[in-house]
Amino acid sequence: MNPLNLIAAPLIASTFTLPPVAFIDPADLWTAGVDLTAAELSGLLEDCTGWTVDAETDADGLPAFYLVDPYGDRDPDPFEDLADLADHVGWRIDEALADCAP
């Protein structure tokens, strides 16, 4: 018998659960400089300005990110990169978060 099998078998047979991941507010992630997902950025932008982000895939299969105003009207020019969109609206988020700071 292979000695590695004696070591690996109990490890393979054992199962364990990972502890749940604590929720981190997107505003805290934004302040820390973490890149947000489209959904997180959209939620944060909506909380701060009323605008949202629509994430879609264009006809070529590439990501497209649209700004949507509070009335549901979508900006006709999409952003190809979420980081570019975040740079475009970041000052508004920073301004709104600064207004809410204690």
C-alpha positions as CSV (number, residue, x, y, z in Angstrom):
1,M,0.0,0.0,0.0
2,N,1.2,3.5,-0.9
3,P,1.9,5.6,2.3
4,L,0.4,8.6,0.6
5,N,-3.0,6.8,0.4
6,L,-2.8,6.4,4.2
7,I,-2.4,10.1,4.6
8,A,-4.8,11.3,1.9
9,A,-7.7,9.0,2.6
10,P,-8.8,10.5,5.9
11,L,-8.4,14.0,4.4
12,I,-10.5,13.2,1.4
13,A,-13.1,11.5,3.5
14,S,-13.4,14.3,6.0
15,T,-15.7,17.2,5.3
16,F,-15.9,20.5,6.9
17,T,-18.0,23.6,6.5
18,L,-16.5,27.1,6.1
19,P,-17.8,29.8,8.3
20,P,-20.2,32.3,6.7
21,V,-18.6,35.3,5.2
22,A,-19.6,38.5,6.9
23,F,-21.3,41.1,4.8
24,I,-19.2,44.2,4.0
25,D,-21.1,47.3,3.0
26,P,-20.1,48.4,-0.5
27,A,-19.6,52.0,0.8
28,D,-16.8,50.6,3.1
29,L,-15.3,48.7,0.2
30,W,-15.4,51.8,-2.0
31,T,-13.7,53.8,0.7
32,A,-11.1,51.2,1.1
33,G,-10.4,51.3,-2.7
34,V,-11.7,47.8,-3.5
35,D,-13.0,47.3,-7.0
36,L,-16.8,46.7,-6.8
37,T,-18.9,44.4,-8.9
38,A,-21.5,45.9,-11.2
39,A,-24.2,45.1,-8.7
40,E,-22.3,46.5,-5.8
41,L,-21.5,49.7,-7.7
42,S,-25.1,50.0,-8.9
43,G,-26.4,49.7,-5.3
44,L,-23.9,52.2,-3.9
45,L,-24.6,54.6,-6.8
46,E,-28.3,54.3,-6.2
47,D,-28.0,54.9,-2.5
48,C,-25.9,58.0,-3.1
49,T,-27.4,59.6,-6.2
50,G,-30.5,57.6,-7.4
51,W,-28.7,56.5,-10.5
52,T,-28.0,52.8,-11.2
53,V,-25.8,50.7,-13.5
54,D,-27.2,48.3,-16.1
55,A,-24.7,45.5,-16.9
56,E,-25.2,43.7,-20.2
57,T,-23.4,41.9,-22.9
58,D,-23.3,43.5,-26.3
59,A,-23.8,41.8,-29.7
60,D,-20.1,40.8,-29.8
61,G,-20.2,39.2,-26.4
62,L,-18.4,42.0,-24.7
63,P,-19.5,43.6,-21.4
64,A,-21.4,46.9,-21.6
65,F,-22.3,49.1,-18.6
66,Y,-24.9,51.7,-18.9
67,L,-25.8,54.5,-16.5
68,V,-29.5,54.7,-15.7
69,D,-31.0,57.8,-14.3
70,P,-33.6,57.8,-11.5
71,Y,-36.4,57.9,-14.0
72,G,-35.2,54.7,-15.7
73,D,-33.8,56.4,-18.8
74,R,-30.6,54.7,-19.9
75,D,-27.6,56.6,-21.2
76,P,-27.2,55.6,-24.8
77,D,-23.4,55.4,-24.7
78,P,-22.2,52.3,-22.7
79,F,-18.9,52.0,-20.8
80,E,-16.9,49.0,-22.0
81,D,-15.1,48.8,-18.7
82,L,-16.6,48.9,-15.2
83,A,-13.5,50.7,-13.9
84,D,-14.0,53.5,-16.4
85,L,-17.6,53.9,-15.2
86,A,-16.5,53.9,-11.6
87,D,-14.0,56.6,-12.4
88,H,-16.7,58.6,-14.2
89,V,-19.1,58.6,-11.2
90,G,-16.7,58.2,-8.4
91,W,-16.6,61.8,-7.4
92,R,-20.4,61.8,-6.9
93,I,-20.1,58.8,-4.6
94,D,-17.3,60.3,-2.7
95,E,-19.2,63.6,-2.3
96,A,-22.3,61.7,-1.1
97,L,-20.4,59.6,1.4
98,A,-18.6,62.7,2.7
99,D,-22.0,64.3,3.4
100,C,-23.1,61.2,5.3
101,A,-19.9,60.9,7.4
102,P,-20.3,61.4,11.1
